[in-house]
Amino acid sequence: MRKLLQVFALVVVSAGVVVGVSVGRLGDGGSMAASTSTQLVPVAYAQAVQEEIAASGQAAIKAAIGQVAPGVVKVEVVKKSASLWDEFLQDPFLRRFFDLGPLGEREVTSVGSGFIVEHNGVRYVLTNAHVVEGAVSIRVTAKTGKELPAKIVGTDGLLDLAVVAIGDSLDVPAVRLGDSDLLEIGDWVIAIGNPLGLSHTVTLGIVSALGRDVPRPDGTGYYRRMIQTDAAINPGNSGGPLVDAFGQVVGMNTIIARSTGSGVAVEGINFAVPINEIVRALFQIAAHGKVTRAWLGVYIQDLLPGMEERFGVRVGQGVLVSDVVAGGPAAEAGVKAGDVITAVGGVAVGGTNALQLEIMYRAVGEPVAITLVRDGKEIALTVVLGERPEEVAASPSVTPPEEEGKEKFGLTVGAITSELATRYSLATTLGVLVTRVASGSRAYWAGIEVGDAIVAVNRQAVETVADWNVLVAGIGDRDEVLLTVVSGGRTRFVFLR
């Protein structure tokens, strides 16, 4: 502080000199010294301001770490595991041939991170579900070295969240929870955890993006609405807190991007689950040991620019229903593919994330008013919500059909046989199957893949290769076109611009 006051004193003195010299110049023509002083004043002032900003920022980060760090814990999990050799010897033929006795499992210990929260007067540790999966025993260690025995209360696979009960934790502080909805790109964030088993490691970065949908490592769907950050995390950070500059937890560090599908190394891309969704799940897990989410029974997608007019809505109005699950709540209420849902319970929804959040944390069996637009006309329906099923992965591969259609938009298509319909989870043989996608074409950049089926062009049904040939013949190579595409049993609308 003394140094800072000296700098400001220098600025004030310099400013006084400049004023005096400037006045004198009116009479005697000025001097080189006056010009030099004039140039030095803003430099010294700018330097002082920069030093003050740096000191303030550093103090804020240290204060934030100091507030949260005492509530961050190491989570050690003992699991049963068989070695690769043991798994190999599980083969029944080998066991009979070598007359092997029972094979024993070995215990392995893995390390993750967590943080203590207080809910309804009870202390819990929150961590990732994958950290405690298959646990035989769990030990939680606070920053002070205090060890807390723990047991799982419940988990939620969708958020990769585990709620762990701990005993004798009153002298271990709970963290403060922030509001992840208030995060903005560029905000400072801090990751605290135990990477590679190194206790209480702190890294600093910024929010790089919000609302990311990230494929799960096991291929079973996606992590939704994730916070992307460049605050460095590594194995062992899983379950640890993502903290804002005010010392509030805004997320749970969960997944690290290490390489692309082609093996290109990746750095500085990490993802955290927003704390607001974790809190919603915590209420249910603490009360019931699990999370039950409501479900409409529709597949949805955001409207791309240019698609609104084709579905009779304004820009930013609503979410497009690409497909409806047969026998699901929405189907029973009369919702159809091609409808645009604009409001739920009177609350406007402008994107898929907004719609999902309005539905999924309501009660199963609750009737909810849905407003939608169908062919430009507004319709009101009531849907009785069902229970959300687990996400599953779909991985089609294709054998080219015998009959090929006219190549268009970078697509080569063919007829769908009964065998192909079964293989690719298609409800019927109506439509055409994509057998090739030209690299760099509009279809390629729109995400159409080999094995997808096209069932409509500009909302006109395509039942055969002949239908495809007739419909695409009148469309220019650069004209906008709306394709209805089925992939892995799911329908979506693809807009080629």
Secondary structure, DSSP 8 states (H G I E B T S, - for coil): -HHHHHHHHHHHHHHHHHHHHHHHHHHH---HHHHHHHHHHHHHHHHHHHHHHHHHHHHHHHHHHHHHGGGEEEEEEEEEE--HHHHHTT-HHHHHHHT------EEEEEEEEEEEEEETTEEEEEEEHHHHTTEEEEEEE-TTS-EEEEEEEEEETTTTEEEEEESS-TTS----B--GGG--TT-EEEEEE-GGG-TTEEEEEEEEEEEEEEE-TTSSSEEEEEEEE-S---TT-TT-EEEETTS-EEEEEEEE--B-TT--B--S-EEEEEHHHHHHHHHHHHHHSS---EE--EEEE---TT-HHHHT--TT--EEEEEE-TTSHHHHHT--TT-EEEEETTEE--SHHHHHHHHHTS-TT-EEEEEEEETTEEEEEEEE-EE--------------SSB---BTTEEEEE--HHHHHHTT-SSS-SEEEEEE-TTSHHHHTT--TT-EEEEETTEE--SHHHHHHHHHTS-TTS-EEEEEEETTEEEEEEE-
